[in-house]
Amino acid sequence: MQCRAQGISKRFNRNQVLDRIDLEIDPGDRIAILGSNGSGKSTLLRILAGQLAPSKGKLSYSIQDSEIDTDKVYRHLTLVGPYTDVYRQFTFSELVDFHFSLRELRSDLDRADVLKAIDVPLKRPLRSFSSGMLQRVKLVLAFATQAEIVLLDEPTMNLDDAGVAWFENQIAGLPDDVTLVIASNEPERETRSCTTRYRLDSGTLRPEHK
């Protein structure tokens, strides 16, 4: 799936968070959006995901030159960030069943693959999980979902070194045609797999070279 952001701006009251951003995303891209806390990374990802509307500008999605209606974009992407959550009254096993009753499982995986992807109790409610365990739960659901674009906002938050290694292994296992966009203020922990980098500063997005 291709995504085109043209002149995207976002203002909250008098605060200009994003200023005329242009971004092209193609199938299989591995993109890092770097910036300090409060730079607008989360706002940009939520706009790309269709959760927020831009104040100005145009956002379009297409598959093989066929444009996708904005109200159907959610079927083609998945988003994990500090502002996304899961139903904590469920067990992990119940959550997997619920999630994949709503979203399609990747064709190269089955339910057992998802359940064994992380080492967590299957029959304990998620409300008893640590923050690191919950982060792995959110990530594994995103990685296992059939989606053309995976959007991750500070994905290693609450993960220890072993969790970061697990995260990198999951990234390596994504199909080549899946697009990955990672927003991060810790590039050495989170964006080593990314081949294209941008820096978001003062509302402006610019290419950044390693």
C-alpha positions as CSV (number, residue, x, y, z in Angstrom):
1,M,0.0,0.0,0.0
2,Q,1.2,3.5,-0.8
3,C,0.6,6.5,1.3
4,R,1.0,10.1,0.3
5,A,0.9,13.0,2.7
6,Q,0.8,16.4,1.0
7,G,1.1,19.7,3.0
8,I,-0.1,18.1,6.2
9,S,-0.4,20.6,9.0
10,K,-1.9,20.2,12.5
11,R,-2.8,22.9,15.0
12,F,-4.2,22.4,18.5
13,N,-5.7,25.8,19.4
14,R,-2.7,28.2,18.9
15,N,-0.1,25.5,19.0
16,Q,1.2,24.6,15.5
17,V,2.4,21.0,15.9
18,L,2.9,20.0,12.2
19,D,3.7,22.4,9.5
20,R,3.2,21.5,5.8
21,I,4.6,18.0,5.9
22,D,5.1,16.0,2.8
23,L,5.8,12.3,3.0
24,E,5.7,9.4,0.6
25,I,5.5,5.8,1.9
26,D,5.8,2.9,-0.5
27,P,5.3,-0.9,0.1
28,G,8.1,-2.5,2.1
29,D,9.6,0.8,3.3
30,R,11.3,0.8,6.7
31,I,11.0,4.4,7.9
32,A,12.1,6.1,11.1
33,I,10.6,9.4,12.3
34,L,13.0,10.8,14.9
35,G,12.4,13.7,17.3
36,S,12.3,14.7,20.9
37,N,9.3,14.3,23.2
38,G,6.7,16.8,22.2
39,S,8.0,17.2,18.6
40,G,4.8,15.9,17.1
41,K,5.8,12.3,16.2
42,S,2.7,10.8,17.8
43,T,0.4,13.4,16.1
44,L,1.9,12.5,12.8
45,L,1.5,8.7,13.3
46,R,-2.1,9.2,14.4
47,I,-2.9,11.2,11.3
48,L,-1.3,8.5,9.1
49,A,-3.5,6.0,10.9
50,G,-6.6,8.0,10.4
51,Q,-7.1,8.6,14.1
52,L,-6.7,12.4,13.8
53,A,-7.7,14.7,10.9
54,P,-5.1,17.2,9.7
55,S,-5.9,20.9,10.0
56,K,-4.7,21.3,6.4
57,G,-3.3,19.1,3.7
58,K,-4.2,15.9,1.9
59,L,-3.6,12.3,2.9
60,S,-4.2,9.5,0.4
61,Y,-3.8,5.7,0.3
62,S,-3.8,3.4,-2.6
63,I,-3.0,-0.2,-3.6
64,Q,-1.8,-0.8,-7.1
65,D,-3.0,2.7,-8.1
66,S,-6.5,2.1,-6.7
67,E,-7.3,4.6,-4.1
68,I,-8.7,3.5,-0.7
69,D,-11.6,5.3,1.0
70,T,-10.4,7.0,4.1
71,D,-13.0,5.2,6.2
72,K,-11.6,1.8,5.1
73,V,-7.9,2.6,5.7
74,Y,-7.9,1.1,9.2
75,R,-8.4,-2.4,7.6
76,H,-4.9,-2.1,6.0
77,L,-2.8,-0.8,8.9
78,T,-2.1,-1.3,12.6
79,L,-0.9,1.1,15.2
80,V,0.8,0.7,18.6
81,G,1.7,3.6,20.8
82,P,1.5,4.8,24.4
83,Y,-2.1,5.9,23.7
84,T,-3.3,2.4,22.5
85,D,-4.5,-0.2,24.9
86,V,-6.0,-3.7,25.1
87,Y,-8.9,-5.1,27.0
88,R,-7.3,-6.0,30.3
89,Q,-10.1,-8.1,31.6
90,F,-9.3,-10.7,29.0
91,T,-6.6,-13.3,29.3
92,F,-4.0,-13.3,26.5
93,S,-5.6,-16.3,24.9
94,E,-9.0,-14.6,25.0
95,L,-7.6,-11.4,23.6
96,V,-6.0,-13.2,20.7
97,D,-9.3,-14.8,19.8
98,F,-11.2,-11.5,20.2
99,H,-8.6,-9.5,18.1
100,F,-8.6,-12.0,15.3
101,S,-12.4,-12.1,15.2
102,L,-12.1,-8.5,14.1
103,R,-8.8,-8.4,12.1
104,E,-7.3,-10.9,9.7
105,L,-4.3,-13.1,10.8
106,R,-1.2,-13.0,8.7
107,S,-1.4,-15.9,6.1
108,D,2.0,-17.3,7.2
109,L,0.9,-17.6,10.9
110,D,-1.7,-19.5,12.9
111,R,-3.2,-19.0,16.3
112,A,-0.5,-21.2,18.0
113,D,2.2,-19.0,16.5
114,V,0.7,-15.9,18.2
115,L,0.3,-17.6,21.5
116,K,3.9,-18.8,21.7
117,A,5.4,-15.6,20.3
118,I,5.7,-14.2,23.9
119,D,6.2,-15.9,27.2
120,V,3.2,-14.8,29.2
121,P,0.6,-16.7,31.2
122,L,-2.3,-17.6,28.9
123,K,-5.0,-17.8,31.6
124,R,-4.2,-14.8,33.8
125,P,-6.1,-11.5,33.1
126,L,-4.0,-8.9,31.4
127,R,-4.6,-6.5,34.2
128,S,-2.1,-8.6,36.3
129,F,0.6,-8.2,33.6
130,S,3.6,-5.9,34.0
131,S,4.0,-2.9,31.7
132,G,6.7,-4.8,29.8
133,M,4.4,-7.8,29.3
134,L,1.6,-5.6,28.1
135,Q,3.8,-3.9,25.6
136,R,4.8,-7.2,24.1
137,V,1.1,-8.2,23.9
138,K,0.3,-5.0,22.0
139,L,3.3,-5.5,19.7
140,V,2.7,-9.2,18.9
141,L,-0.9,-8.5,17.9
142,A,0.3,-5.7,15.6
143,F,3.0,-7.9,14.0
144,A,0.6,-10.9,13.6
145,T,-2.2,-8.8,12.0
146,Q,-2.6,-8.9,8.2
147,A,-1.7,-5.3,7.5
148,E,0.1,-3.4,4.7
149,I,1.5,-0.8,7.1
150,V,2.6,-1.2,10.7
151,L,2.9,2.1,12.7
152,L,4.9,2.0,15.9
153,D,5.2,4.9,18.4
154,E,8.1,4.4,20.9
155,P,7.7,0.6,20.6
156,T,10.4,-0.4,23.1
157,M,8.9,1.6,25.9
158,N,8.8,-0.5,29.1
159,L,11.0,-3.3,27.4
160,D,14.2,-4.4,29.0
161,D,17.2,-5.5,26.9
162,A,15.7,-9.0,26.4
163,G,12.5,-7.3,25.2
164,V,14.4,-5.1,22.8
165,A,16.1,-8.2,21.3
166,W,12.7,-9.9,21.0
167,F,11.3,-6.8,19.3
168,E,14.1,-6.8,16.7
169,N,13.5,-10.5,16.0
170,Q,9.9,-9.8,15.4
171,I,10.7,-7.0,13.0
172,A,13.1,-9.3,11.1
173,G,10.2,-11.8,10.7
174,L,7.9,-9.3,9.0
175,P,7.1,-10.1,5.3
176,D,9.2,-7.9,3.0
177,D,6.2,-6.1,1.5
178,V,5.0,-4.9,4.9
179,T,5.7,-1.2,5.5
180,L,7.1,-0.2,8.8
181,V,7.0,3.3,10.3
182,I,8.6,3.8,13.7
183,A,8.5,7.1,15.7
184,S,11.3,7.2,18.2
185,N,13.5,9.4,20.4
186,E,15.8,6.4,21.0
187,P,17.0,5.4,17.5
188,E,19.7,3.1,18.7
189,R,17.1,1.0,20.6
190,E,14.2,1.2,18.1
191,T,15.1,2.0,14.5
192,R,18.2,-0.1,13.6
193,S,16.0,-1.9,11.0
194,C,15.0,1.4,9.3
195,T,16.7,2.3,6.1
196,T,15.0,5.7,5.6
197,R,15.1,8.4,8.4
198,Y,13.4,11.7,8.9
199,R,13.8,14.3,11.7
200,L,10.7,16.1,13.0
201,D,11.6,19.4,14.6
202,S,9.6,22.5,15.1
203,G,6.8,21.0,13.1
204,T,8.9,20.4,10.0
205,L,9.9,17.0,8.6
206,R,13.4,16.7,7.0
207,P,15.4,13.7,5.7
208,E,18.2,12.6,8.0
209,H,21.2,10.6,7.0
210,K,23.0,8.2,9.4
